[in-house]
Amino acid sequence: MSELHVDTLSSAERVRVASDMGYFPVAVVTKDGAILVVFRAGAGHMGRDGYLVSSRSEDGGRTWSKPVVVVNTRAFDDRNPAVGVAQDGTVVVTYHANGMYGPDGKYMTDRRNPKALHTGRVLSTNHGRSWGEPMLWTDQTPWDSQSPYGSMLTLADGSMAMPIYLEKTWLLWSRDNGRTWGEQQLVADDINETAYCVLPSGGWLLVGRSNRNREQSSFVRSSPDGKTWSEPRLFFGGTRHPSDLAVLADGSVLCVFGYRDEPCGARARRSTDGGMTWSEVELVVHDKATTGDCGYPSVVRWNGWVVMFYYDASKASLFAYDGTGCVVECVRVREDELIAALR
């Protein structure tokens, strides 16, 4: 394997999206052609004051709007967004509402309190410029307390699939543009923080973080309906997690992943056979992080460009409740140049 730094590509541009916030970014392309990224503000990796914001770019990631609040319940730490764009253009955000904090603001690890963890949903009908009122599911809902994650899929028939996990990983389905959800489907027992894509063949590809060894990730393949899944297969080895997937213009798959070995940051590889094998060249997207509190990349395609997002909390106190010093950035590169580079 060889390494190639993205900054050596002639078209590459690195852009700061926001400062003193930015954990866990998830990006989508809206129906009006903007790039929208949702991320965490108000706290650090943990913190009961956390909430979600979004920022829009109408020029492919070169410039970004001032972040607007997506959800801030104040009663919970609003975190871990999953984001999708419905067939009718509605932007759907689901999130984890975490109330596991004591009177002193410190996080409690005992999850037996049934009122402390919830799952929520909020919608935008104007492409992420503003957001409606959030709702929380109740304790009687089977997936309440589980955590959404990453990018939702919107299929050709308009149905939407949302990744969600709590030790095990599932998909939730919506048939009404993300307004209601159900049909919870178990995908795997031992992975979490999953990313999905639909391959040109019609099959699905998933990459997720291992529960048994949280420093490793695995690939899983599915039938065309996303209902039958193979056994997980180790992805690359080492501390590469979590990930996001994108199908490129030539039908190949780009996997962008967090990189927790020094120098920490985010990297990417490409597959031309649906995830069976991966490029010998590993693209270094970001390598300036000095701690493992970084990465969680997200990737979108926009008008011949690939735009990759990551956060870096190296200048924040490690896993502190204060997010001061955290940044979220994107790297944009011409898609044809990226494909040619990752052989």
C-alpha positions in Angstrom: 0.0 0.0 0.0 1.2 3.5 -0.7 0.0 6.9 0.6 -1.0 10.0 -1.4 -1.8 13.3 0.3 -4.9 15.0 -1.1 -3.1 18.3 -1.0 -0.8 17.1 -3.9 -3.9 16.9 -6.2 -4.1 20.0 -8.4 -7.8 20.6 -7.8 -7.8 20.0 -4.1 -9.1 22.8 -1.8 -9.5 22.7 2.0 -12.2 24.9 3.5 -13.1 25.7 7.2 -16.8 25.3 7.7 -17.1 26.3 11.3 -14.9 26.8 14.4 -15.5 25.9 18.1 -18.0 23.3 17.0 -18.3 20.6 14.3 -18.4 17.2 15.9 -19.9 14.3 13.9 -20.6 16.1 10.6 -23.1 14.5 8.1 -23.4 16.1 4.7 -26.1 15.7 1.9 -26.9 17.5 -1.3 -30.3 19.1 -1.2 -32.9 19.2 -4.0 -32.1 22.8 -4.7 -28.4 21.9 -5.4 -26.8 23.1 -2.2 -24.5 21.0 0.1 -25.9 20.9 3.6 -23.9 19.7 6.6 -25.3 19.0 10.1 -23.0 18.9 13.1 -22.7 19.3 16.8 -22.3 22.6 18.7 -22.6 23.8 22.3 -20.4 21.1 23.9 -17.5 18.8 23.3 -17.5 15.1 22.4 -19.9 14.8 25.3 -21.8 17.4 27.3 -25.4 18.1 28.2 -25.4 21.5 26.5 -24.9 19.9 23.1 -27.2 20.6 20.2 -27.3 20.3 16.4 -26.7 23.0 13.8 -26.5 23.1 10.0 -24.6 25.1 7.4 -25.3 25.4 3.7 -23.0 25.9 0.7 -24.3 27.0 -2.7 -20.9 26.9 -4.4 -19.8 23.3 -3.9 -18.2 23.8 -0.5 -16.1 26.9 -1.2 -18.1 29.1 1.2 -20.5 28.3 4.0 -23.5 30.0 5.7 -23.6 30.9 9.3 -24.8 27.8 11.2 -28.5 27.7 12.1 -30.0 25.6 14.9 -31.5 22.3 13.8 -32.5 21.1 17.3 -31.8 22.3 20.8 -34.2 20.7 23.3 -32.1 22.0 26.3 -33.5 19.1 28.3 -31.1 16.7 26.5 -27.7 16.5 24.9 -28.9 16.5 21.2 -26.3 14.6 19.2 -25.4 11.9 16.7 -27.4 13.1 13.6 -28.5 11.0 10.7 -29.5 13.1 7.7 -31.4 12.3 4.5 -33.1 14.1 1.6 -36.6 12.7 0.8 -38.0 12.4 -2.7 -40.2 15.5 -2.2 -37.1 17.5 -1.1 -37.8 17.4 2.7 -34.5 17.3 4.6 -34.9 14.8 7.5 -32.6 14.8 10.6 -33.0 12.1 13.3 -30.8 12.3 16.4 -30.0 10.9 19.8 -31.4 12.8 22.8 -29.1 11.9 25.7 -30.1 12.8 29.3 -27.5 10.7 31.1 -25.9 13.6 33.0 -25.9 14.2 36.7 -26.6 17.4 38.5 -22.9 18.3 38.2 -23.1 17.9 34.4 -20.9 14.8 34.4 -21.9 11.9 32.2 -23.3 8.8 33.9 -22.7 5.4 32.3 -25.7 3.6 33.9 -28.2 3.3 31.1 -31.0 1.7 33.0 -33.0 5.0 33.4 -35.7 4.6 30.8 -36.3 8.3 30.6 -32.7 9.4 30.0 -32.3 8.3 26.4 -34.6 9.1 23.5 -34.6 9.2 19.7 -35.9 12.3 17.9 -36.7 13.7 14.4 -36.9 17.2 12.9 -37.7 18.3 9.3 -36.8 21.1 7.0 -39.1 22.0 4.1 -36.8 24.7 2.7 -33.6 22.7 2.0 -32.1 23.3 5.4 -32.5 27.1 5.6 -34.7 26.6 8.7 -36.1 23.8 10.8 -39.4 22.7 12.2 -40.3 21.6 15.7 -38.5 18.5 16.9 -40.3 15.4 18.1 -39.2 12.6 20.4 -40.4 9.0 20.2 -41.7 7.5 23.4 -40.4 4.7 25.6 -42.9 2.4 24.0 -41.4 2.7 20.5 -39.0 -0.2 19.9 -36.1 2.0 18.7 -36.5 4.8 21.2 -33.1 5.3 23.0 -31.2 4.0 20.0 -28.8 6.3 18.1 -29.2 7.3 14.5 -26.0 7.6 12.5 -24.7 9.0 9.3 -26.4 9.3 5.9 -29.9 7.9 5.1 -30.6 6.3 1.8 -33.5 7.4 -0.4 -34.3 4.7 -3.0 -35.9 5.0 -6.4 -39.3 4.1 -5.1 -39.1 7.0 -2.6 -38.6 4.8 0.5 -36.0 5.9 3.0 -33.6 3.8 5.0 -32.1 5.1 8.2 -29.1 3.5 10.1 -29.7 3.2 13.8 -27.8 1.4 16.5 -27.4 0.5 20.2 -24.8 -2.3 20.4 -26.6 -4.0 17.4 -27.3 -2.2 14.2 -30.6 -1.9 12.4 -32.3 -0.1 9.5 -35.6 1.9 10.0 -37.8 2.5 7.0 -40.0 5.4 6.0 -42.6 5.4 3.2 -43.8 9.0 3.6 -40.7 11.2 3.0 -39.3 10.8 6.5 -42.3 11.8 8.5 -43.0 8.5 10.1 -40.7 5.5 10.6 -41.0 1.8 11.2 -40.3 -1.7 9.9 -37.2 -2.0 12.1 -34.8 -4.5 10.5 -31.8 -6.1 12.2 -28.7 -5.9 10.0 -25.9 -7.2 12.3 -25.3 -8.1 16.0 -21.8 -6.9 16.4 -21.3 -3.6 14.5 -22.3 0.0 14.9 -21.8 3.5 13.3 -22.7 2.1 9.9 -22.5 3.6 6.4 -24.4 2.2 3.4 -24.5 2.6 -0.3 -26.4 0.9 -3.2 -24.0 -0.5 -5.8 -24.6 -0.3 -9.5 -25.4 -4.0 -9.5 -28.3 -3.3 -7.1 -26.7 -4.9 -4.1 -25.9 -3.0 -0.9 -22.6 -2.4 0.7 -22.2 -1.5 4.4 -19.1 -0.6 6.5 -19.5 -0.5 10.3 -17.4 -0.3 13.5 -16.9 -3.5 15.4 -18.4 -3.9 18.9 -15.8 -6.6 19.8 -12.8 -4.5 18.8 -13.9 -0.9 18.6 -10.7 0.0 16.8 -11.7 -2.0 13.7 -14.3 -1.9 11.0 -16.0 -4.5 8.8 -17.7 -4.7 5.5 -21.1 -6.4 4.9 -22.8 -7.1 1.6 -26.5 -7.4 1.0 -29.0 -8.6 -1.6 -30.6 -5.9 -3.8 -33.5 -5.4 -1.5 -31.2 -4.7 1.5 -32.9 -7.4 3.5 -30.3 -10.3 3.5 -26.8 -9.6 4.8 -23.6 -11.5 4.7 -21.3 -12.1 7.6 -19.0 -9.1 8.4 -15.5 -9.1 6.8 -12.6 -7.2 8.3 -11.9 -3.9 6.6 -8.2 -3.0 6.2 -7.3 -3.6 9.8 -5.8 -1.0 12.1 -7.7 1.9 13.6 -9.7 3.0 10.6 -13.2 4.0 11.7 -15.9 5.1 11.3 -16.6 5.5 7.6 -18.8 6.9 4.9 -19.4 5.6 1.4 -20.1 7.2 -2.0 -20.7 5.6 -5.4 -18.7 7.6 -7.9 -19.5 8.5 -11.5 -17.7 5.4 -12.9 -19.6 3.1 -10.6 -16.6 2.6 -8.2 -17.0 3.1 -4.4 -15.2 5.6 -2.3 -14.8 4.8 1.4 -13.7 7.7 3.6 -12.8 6.8 7.1 -11.4 8.1 10.3 -7.7 7.3 11.0 -6.7 6.9 14.6 -3.1 6.0 14.2 -0.6 8.8 14.3 -0.8 11.1 12.4 -4.5 11.0 13.2 -7.2 12.3 10.8 -9.1 10.9 7.9 -8.2 8.9 4.8 -9.9 7.2 1.8 -9.7 4.3 -0.5 -11.6 3.2 -3.7 -13.0 -0.1 -4.8 -13.9 -1.0 -8.4 -15.5 -4.4 -7.6 -18.2 -3.5 -5.1 -16.0 -3.6 -2.0 -14.3 -6.9 -2.6 -10.9 -5.3 -3.0 -9.6 -1.8 -2.4 -7.1 0.6 -4.0 -3.4 0.1 -3.2 -3.2 3.9 -2.9 -4.6 5.3 0.4 -5.6 9.0 0.2 -4.6 11.1 3.2 -7.4 13.6 3.6 -6.4 15.1 6.9 -3.3 14.3 9.0 -3.0 17.2 11.4 -5.0 15.8 14.4 -2.9 15.1 17.4 -5.5 13.0 19.3 -8.1 10.4 18.3 -10.9 12.8 18.8 -11.3 13.5 15.1 -12.6 12.1 11.8 -16.1 10.9 11.6 -16.0 11.8 7.9 -18.9 12.3 5.5 -18.7 12.5 1.7 -20.9 13.9 -1.1 -20.7 14.3 -4.8 -21.5 17.7 -6.3 -21.3 18.7 -10.0 -18.1 16.8 -10.8 -16.6 17.3 -7.4 -16.1 15.1 -4.4 -16.4 16.9 -1.1 -15.2 15.2 2.1 -15.9 16.4 5.6 -14.2 15.7 9.0 -13.8 17.3 12.4 -10.7 17.8 14.4 -10.9 18.4 18.2 -7.1 18.3 18.8 -7.2 21.9 20.1 -10.1 21.1 22.4 -9.6 19.3 25.7 -9.6 15.6 25.0 -13.2 14.3 25.2 -14.1 17.3 27.4 -17.5 18.8 27.8 -16.3 22.1 26.1 -16.0 22.1 22.3 -13.9 25.2 22.1 -11.1 24.6 19.7 -12.9 22.0 17.6 -13.2 22.7 13.9 -15.1 21.1 11.0 -13.6 21.3 7.6 -14.1 20.0 4.1 -11.8 19.0 1.3 -13.1 19.4 -2.3 -11.4 17.7 -5.2 -12.4 17.1 -8.9 -14.0 13.7 -9.2 -12.1 12.7 -12.3 -8.7 13.5 -10.7 -9.7 11.6 -7.5 -10.6 8.5 -9.6 -7.4 8.6 -11.5 -5.3 9.0 -8.3 -6.8 6.0 -6.4 -5.7 3.0 -8.3 
